[in-house]
């Protein structure tokens, strides 16, 4: 995590308040999430398509999935 800071000016863009993001703070993509914590604004890039790459790096599961149909009655015996 970087600890660099840069002084920027806040300005109006129509009815919105805005800042220009300096080159050294550029984020990937063209969408971001913004939220407020106290008096801080947190801007996070929305990373698309990264989930499959992340899942590929995880080790396979060692335990088998349980059979969830064990306690269910047969379909033919269900009365509607």
Secondary structure by P-SEA (a helix, b strand, c coil): cccbbbbbbbbbcccbbbbbbccccccccccbbbbbcccbbbbbbbcccaaaaaaaaccccccccccccccccccccccc
